[in-house]
């Protein structure tokens, strides 16, 4: 069996008149989600910083790079499996951390986690999840799970989160560096919509003993005070490189820094004893006018690819996008918005559909380009079209 067999499953089901519940062109999911949900939730997931230029640049940077297929290579048998930070995985793909998923579907994070576990790919739980980390871990059984940390000001809350994540079987720590402050996001501002102020996305905090210790009254007695306590500690713009020592002292597994775009920052991560970086601009959600993540990826990979695991996100919508990121130097790719839209449209089944579509298209893209494994993709397999052509 190969991932690409999904297409034949679809065609065979078609003999009975059945067609997929969701489009197999995943770029259509955002529009469908916008029709289904209100402008607040849709804007929060789909929106970007400023005028959206960084989000557009992410897509343009991937679209500008074109795959150059090679012929007459034996591609009958393909193997998409990889090892990332010492963990064997069936494909170079993981679900990225996306917070507050309950605004999209009531089954929220557990539904996405179960879908990932069913296919053996990692699920990265956001600190800002709607569901406590322990419940998500229970939902996905033995599935590979990573924990994403928004590094709070309160050192005891940070230490408690790391202890809880380790106890719940999360194997890697993904630390988001690019959100020491929330950016200027017009789609959210125009709706005056920030889920956290409604107590959504705070589940890990409200169930944490260290967080609750800082409250004058229990969360249940004064939820608004708990929300404001969360807002005050959520992020810390005062963090600097020496603070990474705290993470290494309190986490004994792989540590990956998310939001790295400059090769010097990647080198600093290696020198600080980190295990990996995610080349990411937060899907265009933090700095308007920032460099496209795909444009930053080659220089980062060149700087540290022999020392760190290099992951990538921002702008990925298709299996072909994943192949391009791998060719540009990524060891693995995190996928965010597509699975969030799948969740919004059809719950766990929608996430399952997105995963299967992505991996089937990746498998076929590799084969039809003359490759049997992700490891043989290089920049020589891409050409770059000039902007505007």
Buried (B, 14 or more C-beta within 10 A) or exposed (E): EBBBEBBEEBEEEEEEEEEBEBBBEBEEBBEBBBEBBEBBBBBBBBBBBBEBBBBBBBBBBBBBBEBEEEEEEEBEEBBBBBEBBEBEBBBBBBBBBBBBBBBBBEBBBBBBBBBBBBBBBBBBBBBBBBBBBBBBBEBBEEBBBBBBBBBBBBBBBBBBBBBBBBEBBBBBBBBBBBBBEBBEBBBBEEBEBBBBBBBBBBBBBBBBEBBBEBBEEEBEEBBEBBBEBBBEBBBBEEBEEEEBEBBBEBBEBBBBBBBBBBBEBBBBBBEBEBBBBBBBBBBBBBBBEBBBBBBBBBBBBEBBBEBBBBBBBBBBBBBBBBBBBBBBBBBBBBBBBBBBBBBBBBBBBBBBBBBBBBBBBBBBBBBBBBBBBBEBBEBEBBEEEEEEE
